[in-house]
Amino acid sequence: MRFGFPKRDRIRKSSEFRRVFGKRRIFCTEHLKLYVLKSRESRLGLAVSKRLGKAVKRNRIKRILREIFRKNREKFDYQADIIIKPEPSFSMLEYKEAERVVCALFKQAGVLRRDD
């Protein structure tokens, strides 16, 4: 298992975000929106709005989401570009609850194997 999160594993360019938002499948809960588009390699993009709080809070949310993605990407059924857009209620979750919510959404999207 790799412990870093290198740039090649991230969706960074606005054109890449537009491509995923334009041709995606979308899955929602009260805490998150998940946009999924099959690709050659699994990458993560985060769309964290300023309405979630100040920079410290937004950065904590991004760290948590990156860690959940990094820990679970080896269990993915297929490679996909994934954009996660958290809702304000997500900032109230503890790490374990956040991981449960994100993994449930990955399973709903069919990205994460159901047996895990």
Protein Blocks (a to p, Z undefined) as FASTA:
>chain_A
ZZbdcfklpcfbfklmmmmmmmcccdddfkbccdddddfbdcddddddfklocfklmmmm
mmmmmmmmmmmmmmpfbdcdddddddfklmmpcfklmmmmmmmmmmmnomacfkZZ
